[in-house]
Amino acid sequence: MKVAIAGAGMAGAYLYRLLREQGITAHIYDANEPTSCGITSCGWGAVPTVEVQRLISRFLEPSDYELQRFREINIEGVKIKGDMLTIDKPRLIKELLDDAEVRFDPLDTGMYDRIIDATGVVRAFLGPSTIPPLLADCTQYRVRTDQPKELSINISSLGYEWCFPLSDNEYHMGFGNLHGDAEGYTLPTDIMAEVSVCCNCRAKVCLSSPEGTQPFVVGKVVGVGESIGAVAPLAADGIVYAMQTGELLIERWDDPNAYAEEVLRRYDWMNLERRGLNRLIEGRMPLLEELRAFLKHTRMAGFDMRMRHAMYFFRRMLKAASARNARPQQTA
Ligand SMILES: Cc1cc2nc3c(=O)[nH]c(=O)nc-3n(C[C@H](O)[C@H](O)[C@H](O)COP(=O)(O)OP(=O)(O)OC[C@H]3O[C@@H](n4cnc5c(N)ncnc54)[C@H](O)[C@@H]3O)c2cc1C
């Protein structure tokens, strides 16, 4: 079987190795739009730690990619106990691809029996999802500073700002929201005064959930990773699910429709989170079952998040959204 993978990100690179393990050497294609680190969708916080280590250890030594490990995260001033890693995502993708030649010429679909769409939000080969996607706009910076900073998240209107330590003096900081106005975002002035910026870029993350990002199979095209909405809608983590969907596909390689059903079943909590997100967009609190799905996700991710924390965070988000709506709109 001749297989092409479109997209040399986390999902495409991991699936490339899974296929090679099965004796299939896929051709891998990417769009020639490199950022300075070569990775279009950044963000290097990965949870749950044990699952990240299991997935990487299938092919590589996990400790080679672990940058920092944390036992606590500060969300909006509340310290939540947990277990989280930051990983060297550019290096992990590069070394998963190993000796693969990444092609930048147009993919001739007629040459292949199966095409894997791992193009993330672009869905270049699956085509648009039936329901319009819910995309958060993000601006991110990699910075250096000698002022120590903790792993933290600050909630804003329909989004959040993050600070992920990559080493003792290097940090990944960014901002994303659903208002689509991250373009004008710069780091706060007090932070800018004390850091040197290594690089910055923009990207979108799909928060539609698998249920809202169908179809997953179109003729001989099958999607993995963010192209099929395998991202947690309320926290926007997708690195682990990009790898997991590759495993789910390999286990059902001969039956793509069974794969699609399994993705919907496995990530049913994402579908509930997405409904909770829809409610937040409408200015309302998520329902109890949607809050429970969020707590299930955070516990799976290794965080000791309680219902009172979740309620507090979402109330803060709604308050920020209503303050934003109350501000006079700028006219051109
Ligand atoms: C700013 C930001 C921060 C994030 N932070 C985190 C985080 O801290 N932790 C976490 O777990 N998740 C995070 N995420 C989500 C996570 O990065 C993604 O869900 C995950 O990397 C998706 O992997 P993917 O391979 O499916 O898609 P992508 O990483 O988007 O890769 C898609 C690839 O397809 C290529 N491509 C696009 N169009 C074409 C085409 N026409 N032909 C061929 N190739 C094409 C792209 O160049 C890219 O290489 C973040 C996302 C963003 C945007």
Ligand as a Chemical Component Dictionary entry (heavy atoms), coordinates in Angstrom:
data_LIG
# 
_chem_comp.id                   LIG 
_chem_comp.type                 NON-POLYMER 
_chem_comp.pdbx_formal_charge   0 
_chem_comp.three_letter_code    LIG 
# 
loop_
_chem_comp_atom.comp_id 
_chem_comp_atom.atom_id 
_chem_comp_atom.alt_atom_id 
_chem_comp_atom.type_symbol 
_chem_comp_atom.charge 
_chem_comp_atom.model_Cartn_x 
_chem_comp_atom.model_Cartn_y 
_chem_comp_atom.model_Cartn_z 
_chem_comp_atom.pdbx_ordinal 
LIG C1  C1  C 0 -0.124 28.667 20.243 1  
LIG C2  C2  C 0 -0.435 27.242 20.575 2  
LIG C3  C3  C 0 -0.026 26.711 21.787 3  
LIG C4  C4  C 0 -0.305 25.390 22.099 4  
LIG N1  N1  N 0 0.137  24.891 23.284 5  
LIG C5  C5  C 0 -0.034 23.595 23.562 6  
LIG C6  C6  C 0 0.534  23.036 24.738 7  
LIG O1  O1  O 0 1.192  23.714 25.519 8  
LIG N2  N2  N 0 0.319  21.715 24.980 9  
LIG C7  C7  C 0 -0.402 20.929 24.147 10 
LIG O2  O2  O 0 -0.571 19.735 24.421 11 
LIG N3  N3  N 0 -0.928 21.433 23.007 12 
LIG C8  C8  C 0 -0.745 22.737 22.696 13 
LIG N4  N4  N 0 -1.264 23.258 21.540 14 
LIG C9  C9  C 0 -1.996 22.369 20.626 15 
LIG C10 C10 C 0 -1.005 21.437 19.942 16 
LIG O3  O3  O 0 0.158  22.129 19.589 17 
LIG C11 C11 C 0 -1.641 20.854 18.678 18 
LIG O4  O4  O 0 -2.936 20.368 18.949 19 
LIG C12 C12 C 0 -0.822 19.700 18.125 20 
LIG O5  O5  O 0 0.513  20.077 17.958 21 
LIG C13 C13 C 0 -1.453 19.302 16.809 22 
LIG O6  O6  O 0 -0.558 18.541 16.059 23 
LIG P1  P1  P 0 -0.875 18.168 14.555 24 
LIG O7  O7  O 0 0.334  17.492 14.061 25 
LIG O8  O8  O 0 -2.183 17.502 14.464 26 
LIG O9  O9  O 0 -1.052 19.568 13.808 27 
LIG P2  P2  P 0 0.018  20.720 13.588 28 
LIG O10 O10 O 0 1.003  20.752 14.685 29 
LIG O11 O11 O 0 -0.762 21.952 13.309 30 
LIG O12 O12 O 0 0.804  20.272 12.279 31 
LIG C14 C14 C 0 0.237  20.405 11.023 32 
LIG C15 C15 C 0 1.346  20.332 9.982  33 
LIG O13 O13 O 0 0.747  20.335 8.679  34 
LIG C16 C16 C 0 1.468  21.212 7.841  35 
LIG N5  N5  N 0 0.593  21.627 6.747  36 
LIG C17 C17 C 0 -0.343 22.603 6.744  37 
LIG N6  N6  N 0 -0.914 22.669 5.533  38 
LIG C18 C18 C 0 -0.353 21.704 4.762  39 
LIG C19 C19 C 0 -0.540 21.263 3.421  40 
LIG N7  N7  N 0 -1.416 21.848 2.598  41 
LIG N8  N8  N 0 0.201  20.240 2.964  42 
LIG C20 C20 C 0 1.098  19.631 3.760  43 
LIG N9  N9  N 0 1.323  20.007 5.054  44 
LIG C21 C21 C 0 0.608  21.032 5.544  45 
LIG C22 C22 C 0 1.911  22.330 8.783  46 
LIG O14 O14 O 0 3.015  23.041 8.226  47 
LIG C23 C23 C 0 2.285  21.548 10.039 48 
LIG O15 O15 O 0 3.611  21.109 10.002 49 
LIG C24 C24 C 0 -1.018 24.582 21.192 50 
LIG C25 C25 C 0 -1.430 25.111 19.954 51 
LIG C26 C26 C 0 -1.142 26.421 19.645 52 
LIG C27 C27 C 0 -1.579 26.989 18.321 53 
# 
loop_
_chem_comp_bond.comp_id 
_chem_comp_bond.atom_id_1 
_chem_comp_bond.atom_id_2 
_chem_comp_bond.value_order 
_chem_comp_bond.pdbx_ordinal 
LIG C1  C2  SING 1  
LIG C2  C3  SING 2  
LIG C2  C26 DOUB 3  
LIG C3  C4  DOUB 4  
LIG C4  N1  SING 5  
LIG C4  C24 SING 6  
LIG N1  C5  DOUB 7  
LIG C5  C6  SING 8  
LIG C5  C8  SING 9  
LIG C6  O1  DOUB 10 
LIG C6  N2  SING 11 
LIG N2  C7  SING 12 
LIG C7  O2  DOUB 13 
LIG C7  N3  SING 14 
LIG N3  C8  DOUB 15 
LIG C8  N4  SING 16 
LIG N4  C9  SING 17 
LIG N4  C24 SING 18 
LIG C9  C10 SING 19 
LIG C10 O3  SING 20 
LIG C10 C11 SING 21 
LIG C11 O4  SING 22 
LIG C11 C12 SING 23 
LIG C12 O5  SING 24 
LIG C12 C13 SING 25 
LIG C13 O6  SING 26 
LIG O6  P1  SING 27 
LIG P1  O7  DOUB 28 
LIG P1  O8  SING 29 
LIG P1  O9  SING 30 
LIG O9  P2  SING 31 
LIG P2  O10 DOUB 32 
LIG P2  O11 SING 33 
LIG P2  O12 SING 34 
LIG O12 C14 SING 35 
LIG C14 C15 SING 36 
LIG C15 O13 SING 37 
LIG C15 C23 SING 38 
LIG O13 C16 SING 39 
LIG C16 N5  SING 40 
LIG C16 C22 SING 41 
LIG N5  C17 SING 42 
LIG N5  C21 SING 43 
LIG C17 N6  DOUB 44 
LIG N6  C18 SING 45 
LIG C18 C19 SING 46 
LIG C18 C21 DOUB 47 
LIG C19 N7  SING 48 
LIG C19 N8  DOUB 49 
LIG N8  C20 SING 50 
LIG C20 N9  DOUB 51 
LIG N9  C21 SING 52 
LIG C22 O14 SING 53 
LIG C22 C23 SING 54 
LIG C23 O15 SING 55 
LIG C24 C25 DOUB 56 
LIG C25 C26 SING 57 
LIG C26 C27 SING 58 
# 
